[in-house]
Every structure is written in C-alpha cells, then in structure tokens.
Amino acid sequence: MAKADDRYRELQQIQALTDGSDDVLDFLARTARDDLAVAEIEGMTGKAAAVADAFTVALESAKEAAVIALPTRKTA
C-alpha cells in the first residue's frame, strides 16, 4: 500500500507541475519573442545611425557647395 501511496503522490506532483504549463509556455514564448525583438531593434538602430551619418555628410557637402556656388551678399 505504501508504494501505491508514493506513486499517487508522484502523480499529484506531476499534475501540479503540468497544470501551469500553459502559463510557462506563454512566458517562454514571450521571452523568446522579446529577445528577437531586441536583436531586431539593435540592428535597426545601427542602420539608423549609419543613415544619419550619411545624411550629415551629405548635408555638409551641400553646405560647402552652396558657399562656392552662391554669390556672397554685401552688407551695407
């Protein structure tokens, strides 16, 4: 009888652990999704920085070209 009681307690413990498995799986899925999102955002941040740098260089070049191309104004 003791073996049967032990097996019954084991069964109860297994059931208790698996009862919340949907919540655990949801949590793990959200965690994985968050990790992927962080990696994607970091990649996008790097690309945005590169675009901003390129834009800054282009803007400086345009300013330099404007100084050369446009006549200077004389102030009275």
All heavy atoms as a GROMACS GRO file, in nm:
protein
  563
    1MET      N    1   0.081  -0.120   0.000
    1MET     CA    2   0.000   0.000   0.000
    1MET      C    3   0.086   0.126   0.000
    1MET      O    4   0.047   0.226  -0.058
    1MET     CB    5  -0.090  -0.004   0.124
    1MET     CG    6  -0.190   0.104   0.128
    1MET     SD    7  -0.323   0.067   0.017
    1MET     CE    8  -0.443   0.176   0.073
    2ALA      N    9   0.201   0.122   0.065
    2ALA     CA   10   0.289   0.238   0.071
    2ALA      C   11   0.338   0.275  -0.068
    2ALA      O   12   0.350   0.394  -0.100
    2ALA     CB   13   0.406   0.212   0.164
    3LYS      N   14   0.367   0.175  -0.151
    3LYS     CA   15   0.413   0.203  -0.287
    3LYS      C   16   0.303   0.272  -0.367
    3LYS      O   17   0.331   0.364  -0.442
    3LYS     CB   18   0.455   0.074  -0.358
    3LYS     CG   19   0.590   0.023  -0.318
    3LYS     CD   20   0.631  -0.092  -0.405
    3LYS     CE   21   0.770  -0.139  -0.368
    3LYS     NZ   22   0.818  -0.244  -0.458
    4ALA      N   23   0.183   0.228  -0.350
    4ALA     CA   24   0.071   0.290  -0.420
    4ALA      C   25   0.054   0.435  -0.374
    4ALA      O   26   0.029   0.524  -0.457
    4ALA     CB   27  -0.057   0.211  -0.397
    5ASP      N   28   0.069   0.459  -0.245
    5ASP     CA   29   0.059   0.597  -0.195
    5ASP      C   30   0.171   0.684  -0.251
    5ASP      O   31   0.148   0.800  -0.287
    5ASP     CB   32   0.064   0.597  -0.041
    5ASP     CG   33  -0.061   0.540   0.023
    5ASP    OD1   34  -0.167   0.539  -0.045
    5ASP    OD2   35  -0.054   0.499   0.140
    6ASP      N   36   0.292   0.628  -0.258
    6ASP     CA   37   0.404   0.702  -0.315
    6ASP      C   38   0.378   0.737  -0.461
    6ASP      O   39   0.402   0.850  -0.505
    6ASP     CB   40   0.534   0.622  -0.303
    6ASP     CG   41   0.586   0.612  -0.160
    6ASP    OD1   42   0.540   0.692  -0.075
    6ASP    OD2   43   0.671   0.525  -0.135
    7ARG      N   44   0.331   0.640  -0.537
    7ARG     CA   45   0.301   0.663  -0.679
    7ARG      C   46   0.190   0.767  -0.694
    7ARG      O   47   0.195   0.852  -0.784
    7ARG     CB   48   0.260   0.534  -0.750
    7ARG     CG   49   0.366   0.427  -0.753
    7ARG     CD   50   0.490   0.475  -0.830
    7ARG     NE   51   0.601   0.386  -0.806
    7ARG     CZ   52   0.710   0.417  -0.739
    7ARG    NH1   53   0.724   0.537  -0.689
    7ARG    NH2   54   0.806   0.330  -0.720
    8TYR      N   55   0.091   0.762  -0.607
    8TYR     CA   56  -0.019   0.858  -0.614
    8TYR      C   57   0.032   0.999  -0.585
    8TYR      O   58  -0.004   1.095  -0.654
    8TYR     CB   59  -0.130   0.820  -0.515
    8TYR     CG   60  -0.248   0.914  -0.521
    8TYR    CD1   61  -0.331   0.917  -0.632
    8TYR    CD2   62  -0.274   1.002  -0.415
    8TYR    CE1   63  -0.438   1.004  -0.639
    8TYR    CE2   64  -0.381   1.090  -0.421
    8TYR     CZ   65  -0.462   1.090  -0.532
    8TYR     OH   66  -0.568   1.177  -0.538
    9ARG      N   67   0.121   1.014  -0.487
    9ARG     CA   68   0.180   1.144  -0.456
    9ARG      C   69   0.265   1.194  -0.574
    9ARG      O   70   0.263   1.313  -0.607
    9ARG     CB   71   0.262   1.138  -0.328
    9ARG     CG   72   0.178   1.154  -0.202
    9ARG     CD   73   0.264   1.178  -0.079
    9ARG     NE   74   0.348   1.064  -0.043
    9ARG     CZ   75   0.305   0.955   0.023
    9ARG    NH1   76   0.181   0.947   0.063
    9ARG    NH2   77   0.387   0.856   0.052
   10GLU      N   78   0.340   1.103  -0.635
   10GLU     CA   79   0.419   1.141  -0.752
   10GLU      C   80   0.328   1.191  -0.865
   10GLU      O   81   0.357   1.292  -0.930
   10GLU     CB   82   0.502   1.023  -0.802
   10GLU     CG   83   0.620   0.990  -0.715
   10GLU     CD   84   0.694   0.866  -0.765
   10GLU    OE1   85   0.664   0.816  -0.876
   10GLU    OE2   86   0.782   0.819  -0.692
   11LEU      N   87   0.218   1.119  -0.885
   11LEU     CA   88   0.123   1.159  -0.987
   11LEU      C   89   0.066   1.298  -0.956
   11LEU      O   90   0.054   1.382  -1.046
   11LEU     CB   91   0.010   1.057  -0.998
   11LEU     CG   92  -0.100   1.091  -1.098
   11LEU    CD1   93  -0.045   1.101  -1.239
   11LEU    CD2   94  -0.213   0.990  -1.091
   12GLN      N   95   0.034   1.323  -0.831
   12GLN     CA   96  -0.018   1.454  -0.792
   12GLN      C   97   0.086   1.565  -0.817
   12GLN      O   98   0.052   1.674  -0.862
   12GLN     CB   99  -0.061   1.454  -0.646
   12GLN     CG  100  -0.189   1.377  -0.621
   12GLN     CD  101  -0.225   1.375  -0.474
   12GLN    OE1  102  -0.139   1.364  -0.388
   12GLN    NE2  103  -0.356   1.386  -0.447
   13GLN      N  104   0.211   1.535  -0.786
   13GLN     CA  105   0.317   1.634  -0.807
   13GLN      C  106   0.334   1.663  -0.957
   13GLN      O  107   0.350   1.778  -0.996
   13GLN     CB  108   0.449   1.584  -0.748
   13GLN     CG  109   0.452   1.585  -0.597
   13GLN     CD  110   0.579   1.524  -0.541
   13GLN    OE1  111   0.652   1.454  -0.612
   13GLN    NE2  112   0.605   1.550  -0.414
   14ILE      N  113   0.332   1.558  -1.037
   14ILE     CA  114   0.344   1.577  -1.182
   14ILE      C  115   0.228   1.660  -1.235
   14ILE      O  116   0.246   1.752  -1.314
   14ILE     CB  117   0.354   1.441  -1.253
   14ILE    CG1  118   0.488   1.375  -1.220
   14ILE    CG2  119   0.337   1.457  -1.404
   14ILE    CD1  120   0.499   1.231  -1.265
   15GLN      N  121   0.109   1.631  -1.189
   15GLN     CA  122  -0.008   1.706  -1.232
   15GLN      C  123   0.002   1.852  -1.188
   15GLN      O  124  -0.033   1.943  -1.264
   15GLN     CB  125  -0.137   1.644  -1.179
   15GLN     CG  126  -0.173   1.515  -1.251
   15GLN     CD  127  -0.295   1.447  -1.190
   15GLN    OE1  128  -0.326   1.466  -1.073
   15GLN    NE2  129  -0.362   1.366  -1.272
   16ALA      N  130   0.050   1.874  -1.066
   16ALA     CA  131   0.065   2.011  -1.017
   16ALA      C  132   0.166   2.087  -1.102
   16ALA      O  133   0.149   2.206  -1.132
   16ALA     CB  134   0.108   2.010  -0.870
   17LEU      N  135   0.274   2.021  -1.143
   17LEU     CA  136   0.376   2.086  -1.226
   17LEU      C  137   0.325   2.114  -1.367
   17LEU      O  138   0.359   2.217  -1.426
   17LEU     CB  139   0.501   1.999  -1.234
   17LEU     CG  140   0.582   1.989  -1.105
   17LEU    CD1  141   0.692   1.885  -1.121
   17LEU    CD2  142   0.641   2.123  -1.067
   18THR      N  143   0.245   2.025  -1.420
   18THR     CA  144   0.198   2.043  -1.557
   18THR      C  145   0.073   2.129  -1.566
   18THR      O  146   0.039   2.177  -1.674
   18THR     CB  147   0.171   1.907  -1.625
   18THR    OG1  148   0.074   1.834  -1.551
   18THR    CG2  149   0.299   1.827  -1.639
   19ASP      N  150   0.004   2.151  -1.456
   19ASP     CA  151  -0.117   2.235  -1.460
   19ASP      C  152  -0.086   2.376  -1.507
   19ASP      O  153  -0.164   2.435  -1.581
   19ASP     CB  154  -0.185   2.241  -1.322
   19ASP     CG  155  -0.266   2.116  -1.293
   19ASP    OD1  156  -0.293   2.039  -1.387
   19ASP    OD2  157  -0.303   2.096  -1.176
   20GLY      N  158   0.025   2.430  -1.467
   20GLY     CA  159   0.060   2.566  -1.506
   20GLY      C  160   0.146   2.570  -1.631
   20GLY      O  161   0.204   2.673  -1.663
   21SER      N  162   0.155   2.459  -1.705
   21SER     CA  163   0.246   2.455  -1.819
   21SER      C  164   0.207   2.553  -1.929
   21SER      O  165   0.293   2.605  -1.999
   21SER     CB  166   0.256   2.313  -1.874
   21SER     OG  167   0.131   2.273  -1.928
   22ASP      N  168   0.080   2.582  -1.948
   22ASP     CA  169   0.039   2.680  -2.049
   22ASP      C  170   0.095   2.817  -2.016
   22ASP      O  171   0.145   2.888  -2.103
   22ASP     CB  172  -0.113   2.687  -2.061
   22ASP     CG  173  -0.173   2.565  -2.128
   22ASP    OD1  174  -0.097   2.490  -2.194
   22ASP    OD2  175  -0.294   2.544  -2.112
   23ASP      N  176   0.089   2.853  -1.888
   23ASP     CA  177   0.144   2.982  -1.846
   23ASP      C  178   0.295   2.986  -1.867
   23ASP      O  179   0.350   3.087  -1.912
   23ASP     CB  180   0.112   3.010  -1.699
   23ASP     CG  181  -0.037   3.029  -1.674
   23ASP    OD1  182  -0.109   3.067  -1.770
   23ASP    OD2  183  -0.081   3.008  -1.560
   24VAL      N  184   0.361   2.875  -1.836
   24VAL     CA  185   0.506   2.869  -1.852
   24VAL      C  186   0.542   2.878  -2.000
   24VAL      O  187   0.633   2.951  -2.039
   24VAL     CB  188   0.563   2.739  -1.789
   24VAL    CG1  189   0.709   2.720  -1.824
   24VAL    CG2  190   0.544   2.740  -1.639
   25LEU      N  191   0.469   2.804  -2.084
   25LEU     CA  192   0.496   2.809  -2.228
   25LEU      C  193   0.471   2.949  -2.284
   25LEU      O  194   0.548   2.997  -2.367
   25LEU     CB  195   0.411   2.705  -2.301
   25LEU     CG  196   0.450   2.559  -2.278
   25LEU    CD1  197   0.350   2.466  -2.346
   25LEU    CD2  198   0.591   2.532  -2.326
   26ASP      N  199   0.366   3.014  -2.240
   26ASP     CA  200   0.338   3.151  -2.283
   26ASP      C  201   0.451   3.244  -2.242
   26ASP      O  202   0.495   3.329  -2.320
   26ASP     CB  203   0.206   3.202  -2.226
   26ASP     CG  204   0.085   3.139  -2.291
   26ASP    OD1  205   0.099   3.078  -2.400
   26ASP    OD2  206  -0.024   3.149  -2.232
   27PHE      N  207   0.497   3.228  -2.120
   27PHE     CA  208   0.608   3.310  -2.069
   27PHE      C  209   0.734   3.288  -2.153
   27PHE      O  210   0.800   3.385  -2.193
   27PHE     CB  211   0.636   3.278  -1.922
   27PHE     CG  212   0.758   3.346  -1.868
   27PHE    CD1  213   0.755   3.481  -1.840
   27PHE    CD2  214   0.875   3.275  -1.846
   27PHE    CE1  215   0.868   3.545  -1.791
   27PHE    CE2  216   0.987   3.338  -1.798
   27PHE     CZ  217   0.984   3.473  -1.769
   28LEU      N  218   0.765   3.162  -2.182
   28LEU     CA  219   0.884   3.132  -2.262
   28LEU      C  220   0.871   3.188  -2.403
   28LEU      O  221   0.967   3.241  -2.458
   28LEU     CB  222   0.908   2.981  -2.266
   28LEU     CG  223   0.952   2.918  -2.135
   28LEU    CD1  224   0.958   2.765  -2.149
   28LEU    CD2  225   1.087   2.971  -2.091
   29ALA      N  226   0.752   3.178  -2.459
   29ALA     CA  227   0.730   3.233  -2.594
   29ALA      C  228   0.747   3.384  -2.595
   29ALA      O  229   0.809   3.440  -2.686
   29ALA     CB  230   0.591   3.194  -2.643
   30ARG      N  231   0.694   3.452  -2.493
   30ARG     CA  232   0.709   3.597  -2.485
   30ARG      C  233   0.855   3.634  -2.468
   30ARG      O  234   0.904   3.731  -2.527
   30ARG     CB  235   0.626   3.654  -2.370
   30ARG     CG  236   0.478   3.662  -2.399
   30ARG     CD  237   0.403   3.746  -2.297
   30ARG     NE  238   0.432   3.713  -2.159
   30ARG     CZ  239   0.369   3.620  -2.087
   30ARG    NH1  240   0.272   3.550  -2.141
   30ARG    NH2  241   0.400   3.598  -1.961
   31THR      N  242   0.927   3.558  -2.388
   31THR     CA  243   1.069   3.585  -2.364
   31THR      C  244   1.148   3.571  -2.493
   31THR      O  245   1.230   3.657  -2.526
   31THR     CB  246   1.124   3.491  -2.256
   31THR    OG1  247   1.050   3.509  -2.135
   31THR    CG2  248   1.271   3.517  -2.229
   32ALA      N  249   1.123   3.464  -2.566
   32ALA     CA  250   1.193   3.443  -2.693
   32ALA      C  251   1.158   3.554  -2.791
   32ALA      O  252   1.245   3.606  -2.861
   32ALA     CB  253   1.158   3.306  -2.751
   33ARG      N  254   1.031   3.591  -2.797
   33ARG     CA  255   0.988   3.697  -2.887
   33ARG      C  256   1.056   3.828  -2.848
   33ARG      O  257   1.100   3.903  -2.934
   33ARG     CB  258   0.835   3.710  -2.881
   33ARG     CG  259   0.779   3.809  -2.980
   33ARG     CD  260   0.627   3.810  -2.981
   33ARG     NE  261   0.575   3.842  -2.849
   33ARG     CZ  262   0.485   3.769  -2.785
   33ARG    NH1  263   0.437   3.660  -2.839
   33ARG    NH2  264   0.443   3.803  -2.666
   34ASP      N  265   1.065   3.856  -2.719
   34ASP     CA  266   1.131   3.978  -2.673
   34ASP      C  267   1.279   3.979  -2.711
   34ASP      O  268   1.332   4.082  -2.753
   34ASP     CB  269   1.116   3.995  -2.522
   34ASP     CG  270   0.973   4.028  -2.479
   34ASP    OD1  271   0.891   4.061  -2.568
   34ASP    OD2  272   0.944   4.018  -2.359
   35ASP      N  273   1.345   3.863  -2.695
   35ASP     CA  274   1.486   3.855  -2.733
   35ASP      C  275   1.505   3.882  -2.882
   35ASP      O  276   1.598   3.951  -2.922
   35ASP     CB  277   1.544   3.717  -2.697
   35ASP     CG  278   1.559   3.698  -2.547
   35ASP    OD1  279   1.553   3.798  -2.472
   35ASP    OD2  280   1.576   3.582  -2.504
   36LEU      N  281   1.416   3.826  -2.963
   36LEU     CA  282   1.424   3.850  -3.108
   36LEU      C  283   1.397   3.997  -3.140
   36LEU      O  284   1.462   4.055  -3.226
   36LEU     CB  285   1.325   3.760  -3.182
   36LEU     CG  286   1.355   3.610  -3.177
   36LEU    CD1  287   1.241   3.532  -3.241
   36LEU    CD2  288   1.486   3.580  -3.247
   37ALA      N  289   1.302   4.055  -3.070
   37ALA     CA  290   1.270   4.196  -3.093
   37ALA      C  291   1.387   4.284  -3.055
   37ALA      O  292   1.419   4.381  -3.126
   37ALA     CB  293   1.145   4.236  -3.014
   38VAL      N  294   1.454   4.254  -2.946
   38VAL     CA  295   1.570   4.332  -2.903
   38VAL      C  296   1.679   4.325  -3.008
   38VAL      O  297   1.738   4.426  -3.045
   38VAL     CB  298   1.621   4.284  -2.765
   38VAL    CG1  299   1.759   4.341  -2.735
   38VAL    CG2  300   1.523   4.321  -2.656
   39ALA      N  301   1.703   4.206  -3.060
   39ALA     CA  302   1.806   4.190  -3.163
   39ALA      C  303   1.768   4.270  -3.288
   39ALA      O  304   1.854   4.336  -3.349
   39ALA     CB  305   1.826   4.043  -3.197
   40GLU      N  306   1.642   4.265  -3.327
   40GLU     CA  307   1.595   4.339  -3.444
   40GLU      C  308   1.609   4.489  -3.423
   40GLU      O  309   1.654   4.562  -3.510
   40GLU     CB  310   1.450   4.303  -3.474
   40GLU     CG  311   1.396   4.366  -3.599
   40GLU     CD  312   1.456   4.313  -3.727
   40GLU    OE1  313   1.513   4.203  -3.725
   40GLU    OE2  314   1.449   4.385  -3.828
   41ILE      N  315   1.570   4.536  -3.306
   41ILE     CA  316   1.579   4.679  -3.275
   41ILE      C  317   1.725   4.725  -3.274
   41ILE      O  318   1.757   4.833  -3.324
   41ILE     CB  319   1.509   4.711  -3.141
   41ILE    CG1  320   1.358   4.696  -3.159
   41ILE    CG2  321   1.544   4.850  -3.092
   41ILE    CD1  322   1.280   4.697  -3.028
   42GLU      N  323   1.813   4.643  -3.219
   42GLU     CA  324   1.955   4.680  -3.218
   42GLU      C  325   2.008   4.690  -3.361
   42GLU      O  326   2.084   4.782  -3.393
   42GLU     CB  327   2.035   4.578  -3.138
   42GLU     CG  328   2.014   4.590  -2.989
   42GLU     CD  329   2.082   4.479  -2.910
   42GLU    OE1  330   2.129   4.380  -2.970
   42GLU    OE2  331   2.087   4.491  -2.786
   43GLY      N  332   1.966   4.597  -3.447
   43GLY     CA  333   2.007   4.604  -3.587
   43GLY      C  334   1.955   4.728  -3.655
   43GLY      O  335   2.027   4.796  -3.731
   44MET      N  336   1.830   4.761  -3.630
   44MET     CA  337   1.770   4.880  -3.689
   44MET      C  338   1.836   5.006  -3.636
   44MET      O  339   1.853   5.104  -3.710
   44MET     CB  340   1.620   4.882  -3.660
   44MET     CG  341   1.544   4.775  -3.736
   44MET     SD  342   1.373   4.755  -3.683
   44MET     CE  343   1.305   4.914  -3.722
   45THR      N  344   1.875   5.006  -3.510
   45THR     CA  345   1.943   5.122  -3.451
   45THR      C  346   2.076   5.146  -3.521
   45THR      O  347   2.111   5.261  -3.552
   45THR     CB  348   1.964   5.100  -3.300
   45THR    OG1  349   1.838   5.081  -3.238
   45THR    CG2  350   2.037   5.216  -3.236
   46GLY      N  351   2.148   5.039  -3.547
   46GLY     CA  352   2.275   5.052  -3.620
   46GLY      C  353   2.255   5.108  -3.760
   46GLY      O  354   2.331   5.194  -3.806
   47LYS      N  355   2.151   5.059  -3.828
   47LYS     CA  356   2.122   5.109  -3.963
   47LYS      C  357   2.080   5.255  -3.959
   47LYS      O  358   2.120   5.335  -4.044
   47LYS     CB  359   2.012   5.025  -4.028
   47LYS     CG  360   2.058   4.885  -4.064
   47LYS     CD  361   1.944   4.803  -4.120
   47LYS     CE  362   1.990   4.661  -4.148
   47LYS     NZ  363   1.878   4.577  -4.195
   48ALA      N  364   2.001   5.292  -3.860
   48ALA     CA  365   1.956   5.432  -3.848
   48ALA      C  366   2.076   5.523  -3.822
   48ALA      O  367   2.083   5.634  -3.877
   48ALA     CB  368   1.854   5.445  -3.735
   49ALA      N  369   2.170   5.478  -3.742
   49ALA     CA  370   2.289   5.559  -3.716
   49ALA      C  371   2.370   5.577  -3.843
   49ALA      O  372   2.422   5.687  -3.871
   49ALA     CB  373   2.374   5.494  -3.606
   50ALA      N  374   2.381   5.472  -3.923
   50ALA     CA  375   2.455   5.482  -4.049
   50ALA      C  376   2.386   5.579  -4.144
   50ALA      O  377   2.452   5.660  -4.211
   50ALA     CB  378   2.469   5.344  -4.113
   51VAL      N  379   2.254   5.574  -4.151
   51VAL     CA  380   2.179   5.666  -4.236
   51VAL      C  381   2.197   5.810  -4.187
   51VAL      O  382   2.217   5.902  -4.267
   51VAL     CB  383   2.029   5.628  -4.242
   51VAL    CG1  384   1.946   5.736  -4.306
   51VAL    CG2  385   2.012   5.496  -4.317
   52ALA      N  386   2.190   5.830  -4.056
   52ALA     CA  387   2.208   5.964  -4.000
   52ALA      C  388   2.347   6.018  -4.032
   52ALA      O  389   2.363   6.136  -4.068
   52ALA     CB  390   2.185   5.962  -3.849
   53ASP      N  391   2.448   5.933  -4.023
   53ASP     CA  392   2.584   5.976  -4.056
   53ASP      C  393   2.595   6.015  -4.203
   53ASP      O  394   2.654   6.118  -4.237
   53ASP     CB  395   2.685   5.866  -4.024
   53ASP     CG  396   2.704   5.845  -3.874
   53ASP    OD1  397   2.665   5.934  -3.795
   53ASP    OD2  398   2.758   5.739  -3.836
   54ALA      N  399   2.537   5.932  -4.290
   54ALA     CA  400   2.541   5.961  -4.433
   54ALA      C  401   2.467   6.091  -4.463
   54ALA      O  402   2.512   6.173  -4.545
   54ALA     CB  403   2.481   5.845  -4.512
   55PHE      N  404   2.355   6.113  -4.397
   55PHE     CA  405   2.278   6.235  -4.417
   55PHE      C  406   2.359   6.357  -4.372
   55PHE      O  407   2.361   6.460  -4.438
   55PHE     CB  408   2.146   6.227  -4.342
   55PHE     CG  409   2.059   6.348  -4.360
   55PHE    CD1  410   1.993   6.370  -4.480
   55PHE    CD2  411   2.043   6.439  -4.258
   55PHE    CE1  412   1.914   6.481  -4.499
   55PHE    CE2  413   1.963   6.552  -4.274
   55PHE     CZ  414   1.899   6.572  -4.395
   56THR      N  415   2.426   6.345  -4.259
   56THR     CA  416   2.508   6.455  -4.208
   56THR      C  417   2.620   6.490  -4.306
   56THR      O  418   2.646   6.607  -4.334
   56THR     CB  419   2.566   6.419  -4.070
   56THR    OG1  420   2.458   6.394  -3.980
   56THR    CG2  421   2.653   6.529  -4.013
   57VAL      N  422   2.686   6.389  -4.360
   57VAL     CA  423   2.794   6.412  -4.457
   57VAL      C  424   2.737   6.479  -4.581
   57VAL      O  425   2.795   6.575  -4.634
   57VAL     CB  426   2.864   6.278  -4.492
   57VAL    CG1  427   2.956   6.294  -4.613
   57VAL    CG2  428   2.942   6.226  -4.373
   58ALA      N  429   2.621   6.431  -4.630
   58ALA     CA  430   2.559   6.490  -4.748
   58ALA      C  431   2.519   6.635  -4.722
   58ALA      O  432   2.537   6.722  -4.809
   58ALA     CB  433   2.437   6.407  -4.791
   59LEU      N  434   2.467   6.662  -4.606
   59LEU     CA  435   2.427   6.798  -4.571
   59LEU      C  436   2.548   6.891  -4.565
   59LEU      O  437   2.544   7.004  -4.617
   59LEU     CB  438   2.352   6.798  -4.437
   59LEU     CG  439   2.291   6.929  -4.392
   59LEU    CD1  440   2.191   6.981  -4.496
   59LEU    CD2  441   2.223   6.913  -4.258
   60GLU      N  442   2.655   6.847  -4.507
   60GLU     CA  443   2.778   6.928  -4.501
   60GLU      C  444   2.832   6.953  -4.642
   60GLU      O  445   2.876   7.064  -4.673
   60GLU     CB  446   2.884   6.859  -4.414
   60GLU     CG  447   2.850   6.857  -4.266
   60GLU     CD  448   2.836   6.998  -4.207
   60GLU    OE1  449   2.914   7.089  -4.244
   60GLU    OE2  450   2.745   7.017  -4.125
   61SER      N  451   2.826   6.851  -4.726
   61SER     CA  452   2.872   6.869  -4.865
   61SER      C  453   2.785   6.970  -4.938
   61SER      O  454   2.836   7.053  -5.015
   61SER     CB  455   2.870   6.735  -4.939
   61SER     OG  456   2.964   6.647  -4.884
   62ALA      N  457   2.654   6.963  -4.915
   62ALA     CA  458   2.562   7.060  -4.978
   62ALA      C  459   2.590   7.201  -4.930
   62ALA      O  460   2.587   7.297  -5.008
   62ALA     CB  461   2.418   7.019  -4.949
   63LYS      N  462   2.620   7.217  -4.802
   63LYS     CA  463   2.653   7.350  -4.748
   63LYS      C  464   2.779   7.405  -4.814
   63LYS      O  465   2.785   7.521  -4.853
   63LYS     CB  466   2.673   7.344  -4.597
   63LYS     CG  467   2.547   7.330  -4.517
   63LYS     CD  468   2.585   7.326  -4.368
   63LYS     CE  469   2.470   7.300  -4.277
   63LYS     NZ  470   2.512   7.292  -4.136
   64GLU      N  471   2.880   7.319  -4.825
   64GLU     CA  472   3.006   7.361  -4.886
   64GLU      C  473   2.984   7.400  -5.033
   64GLU      O  474   3.039   7.500  -5.081
   64GLU     CB  475   3.110   7.251  -4.874
   64GLU     CG  476   3.158   7.228  -4.732
   64GLU     CD  477   3.245   7.104  -4.718
   64GLU    OE1  478   3.280   7.042  -4.819
   64GLU    OE2  479   3.274   7.068  -4.603
   65ALA      N  480   2.903   7.320  -5.104
   65ALA     CA  481   2.875   7.350  -5.245
   65ALA      C  482   2.797   7.481  -5.257
   65ALA      O  483   2.821   7.559  -5.350
   65ALA     CB  484   2.796   7.236  -5.308
   66ALA      N  485   2.706   7.507  -5.166
   66ALA     CA  486   2.628   7.631  -5.168
   66ALA      C  487   2.717   7.751  -5.146
   66ALA      O  488   2.701   7.855  -5.211
   66ALA     CB  489   2.517   7.625  -5.064
   67VAL      N  490   2.812   7.740  -5.057
   67VAL     CA  491   2.905   7.851  -5.031
   67VAL      C  492   2.985   7.883  -5.156
   67VAL      O  493   3.008   8.000  -5.190
   67VAL     CB  494   2.999   7.817  -4.912
   67VAL    CG1  495   3.114   7.915  -4.902
   67VAL    CG2  496   2.921   7.814  -4.782
   68ILE      N  497   3.024   7.781  -5.229
   68ILE     CA  498   3.102   7.800  -5.350
   68ILE      C  499   3.015   7.855  -5.463
   68ILE      O  500   3.053   7.948  -5.535
   68ILE     CB  501   3.169   7.668  -5.394
   68ILE    CG1  502   3.273   7.626  -5.290
   68ILE    CG2  503   3.232   7.678  -5.532
   68ILE    CD1  504   3.325   7.485  -5.306
   69ALA      N  505   2.895   7.801  -5.476
   69ALA     CA  506   2.810   7.833  -5.592
   69ALA      C  507   2.732   7.964  -5.577
   69ALA      O  508   2.707   8.031  -5.677
   69ALA     CB  509   2.711   7.719  -5.616
   70LEU      N  510   2.694   7.999  -5.459
   70LEU     CA  511   2.608   8.116  -5.442
   70LEU      C  512   2.693   8.242  -5.421
   70LEU      O  513   2.797   8.240  -5.354
   70LEU     CB  514   2.514   8.098  -5.322
   70LEU     CG  515   2.413   7.983  -5.335
   70LEU    CD1  516   2.336   7.967  -5.206
   70LEU    CD2  517   2.320   8.006  -5.452
   71PRO      N  518   2.647   8.352  -5.480
   71PRO     CA  519   2.722   8.477  -5.460
   71PRO      C  520   2.711   8.522  -5.314
   71PRO      O  521   2.612   8.494  -5.247
   71PRO     CB  522   2.653   8.576  -5.554
   71PRO     CG  523   2.518   8.519  -5.579
   71PRO     CD  524   2.530   8.370  -5.561
   72THR      N  525   2.810   8.590  -5.271
   72THR     CA  526   2.807   8.642  -5.134
   72THR      C  527   2.733   8.774  -5.134
   72THR      O  528   2.738   8.851  -5.229
   72THR     CB  529   2.949   8.662  -5.077
   72THR    OG1  530   3.020   8.747  -5.165
   72THR    CG2  531   3.019   8.529  -5.065
   73ARG      N  532   2.664   8.800  -5.026
   73ARG     CA  533   2.592   8.928  -5.011
   73ARG      C  534   2.683   9.027  -4.942
   73ARG      O  535   2.754   8.992  -4.849
   73ARG     CB  536   2.467   8.909  -4.924
   73ARG     CG  537   2.351   8.858  -4.999
   73ARG     CD  538   2.230   8.888  -4.919
   73ARG     NE  539   2.165   8.764  -4.884
   73ARG     CZ  540   2.061   8.753  -4.807
   73ARG    NH1  541   2.012   8.860  -4.749
   73ARG    NH2  542   2.006   8.641  -4.784
   74LYS      N  543   2.673   9.148  -4.989
   74LYS     CA  544   2.748   9.253  -4.922
   74LYS      C  545   2.653   9.329  -4.832
   74LYS      O  546   2.544   9.366  -4.872
   74LYS     CB  547   2.812   9.347  -5.023
   74LYS     CG  548   2.910   9.274  -5.109
   74LYS     CD  549   2.993   9.366  -5.190
   74LYS     CE  550   3.087   9.276  -5.268
   74LYS     NZ  551   3.185   9.340  -5.338
   75THR      N  552   2.693   9.349  -4.711
   75THR     CA  553   2.609   9.422  -4.615
   75THR      C  554   2.649   9.569  -4.616
   75THR      O  555   2.766   9.604  -4.634
   75THR     CB  556   2.622   9.363  -4.474
   75THR    OG1  557   2.759   9.364  -4.438
   75THR    CG2  558   2.565   9.223  -4.469
   76ALA      N  559   2.550   9.652  -4.598
   76ALA     CA  560   2.576   9.797  -4.603
   76ALA      C  561   2.621   9.852  -4.473
   76ALA      O  562   2.612   9.818  -4.366
   76ALA     CB  563   2.450   9.871  -4.646
   0.00000   0.00000   0.00000
